[in-house]
Amino acid sequence: MNRQVNHVLITIDVEDWFQVENFRQYIPFSSWPSCELRAEKNTYHLLDLLDSFTGSRTNDRSRGGKVRGTFFVLGWIAERLPHLVKEIHARGHEVASHGYQHRLCGECSSQDLRTDLIESKKRLEDIIAAPIYGYRAPSFSINDGILKLIEECGYLYDSSFNSFGMHGRYGQVDLSRAVKNGIAAKISDQFYELPISNINLGNHILPWGGAGYFRLIPFSLFKLGVRSILRKENAYTFYLHPWEIDPDQPKVRESNIFFKFRHYANLNKTLIKLAALIEAFKCCRFVTCWDYLNEHKHA
C-alpha cells in the first residue's frame, strides 16, 4: 500500500515593517511613503532560500524537488515593486492577494472592502498577466459575511482562518458544515477556505502556524508540533512575513513594550530556523495553496 505523501504549504504575507497592525497607531497610512522600503530585499532572501532547496529532495520528482510557496502580496507593495511581484511569479511561486492597504476587514465598510479586494486582485493580475486565485486578510480578520464577499469578488479560495481564539484581531468562521478535502474546507461549489495550521490539545488550541509563534517557540518543540499536525492532517500551512527575517529594520521606539517584544524577538534567527524547518520535512511536498487545492478538491 502506498504511503500518503504529506504536504507543506509555505505562505508569505508580503508586507513591510511599517505596515503591521501593532504599529498602526504610531505609523499611519499617510506616512508610509516616507518610510524605508525593506520588503524587496527581505523577500529576495526568502526566494533565494526556497530556491536553495531545488533538486535537494527526491519526493517531488515532477518539479525537480522545488520548494514552491504562495506569496500573498499587499497591493501597496505591488504598486511600488511590480518587478518583485514578477520575480515571485517567474520563480514558480504563486502570487495571491493580501489586500491593498492592510486594513482590518471588519473595520471597512462593505463597499470599501469590495473595492480593496477587486483593485488589489486586478493590480496583481496586470503585473503578472495571470489569474489571482487566493486572498489572505490582514491579521486574519474575517467572518462568514466577509468570506462571502471575498468569493463575490472573484477569488476561488481564502486562507485567513486562524482557529487560535486568544488573539483579539483574528476572525471566526463556521466551518462545521463545510466538506473537507484534505485540510481545505469547501464553502461553495467554487470557493474554499485553507486554514492556518494549529494544534488541538483537549479543549485548547495552540498557535502553531508560524510568524511570531515560530520565532518564540523553541525549534525542537515546534518541529514536534508540525509532525503531530502532519500525522493528523497530512498537510501543514505555515506563514511568515519578510520583515521577520530582518533584524536591522528601523525600530519603532514609541511602541509599547509588549508590541516591541512580539515584533522584534529573535528576528536574527528566523531565516536559519526556516531553512531548518524545510530540511526537517524534506520528505514532504512543498506546494502552493492553489496546487494543493487542485490536487484535493475533487478527492
WOQUI-V863551 format. One record per pair of residues at least 6 apart in sequence whose C-alpha atoms are under 7 Angstrom apart, sorted by the first residue. I is the first residue (numbers start at 0). J is the second residue. Records with the same first field share a line. If there is no record, write none. Layout:
I->J, J
This chain:
4->283
5->229, 233, 234, 283, 284
6->233, 234, 235, 283, 284, 285, 286
7->234, 235, 236, 283, 284, 285, 286
8->68, 235, 236, 237, 285, 286, 287, 288
9->68, 69, 236, 237, 238
10->68, 69, 70, 237, 238, 239
11->69, 70, 71, 238, 239, 240
12->70, 71, 72, 97, 239, 240
13->70, 71, 72, 73, 240, 241
14->38, 72, 73, 76, 240, 241
15->36, 37, 38, 242
16->242
17->26
21->258
22->254
38->241, 242
39->83
41->241, 242, 244, 245
42->241
49->66
50->66
52->65, 66
53->63, 64, 65, 66
54->63, 64, 65
55->64
56->64, 281, 282
57->64
58->64, 282, 283, 284
59->284
66->285, 286
67->91, 92, 285, 286, 287
68->92, 93, 286, 287
69->92, 93, 94, 95, 287, 288
70->93, 94, 95
71->94, 95, 96, 97, 134, 135
72->94, 95, 96, 97
73->96, 97, 98, 99
74->98, 99, 100, 119, 122
75->99, 100
77->84, 123
81->126
85->126, 127
87->94
88->94, 127
92->287
93->287
94->131
95->131, 132, 133, 134
96->119, 120, 133, 134, 135
97->134, 135, 136, 137
98->115, 116, 119, 136
99->115, 119
101->137
102->137
103->137, 138, 140
104->112, 136, 140, 141
105->140, 141
113->152
116->152
117->152
120->131
124->130, 131
132->154, 155, 156
133->154, 155, 156, 157
134->154, 156, 157, 158
135->157, 158, 159
136->159
138->168, 169
139->159, 160, 161, 169, 170
140->168, 169, 170
141->159, 170, 171
142->170, 171, 172
143->172, 173
150->190
155->189, 190, 191
156->190, 191, 192
157->191, 192, 193
158->192, 193, 194
159->194
160->171, 194, 195
161->169, 194, 195
163->204, 205, 206
174->184
177->184, 185, 186
178->184, 185
179->185
180->295, 296, 298
181->232, 295
182->193, 232, 234
183->191, 192, 193
184->191, 192, 193
185->191, 192
186->192
195->208, 236, 237
196->207, 208, 235, 236, 237
197->204, 205, 206, 207, 208
198->204, 205, 206, 207, 228
199->205
206->212
208->236, 237, 238
209->237, 238, 239
210->238, 239, 240
211->261
214->264, 265, 269
228->235
229->235
243->266, 269
244->266, 267, 269, 270
245->266, 267
246->266, 267
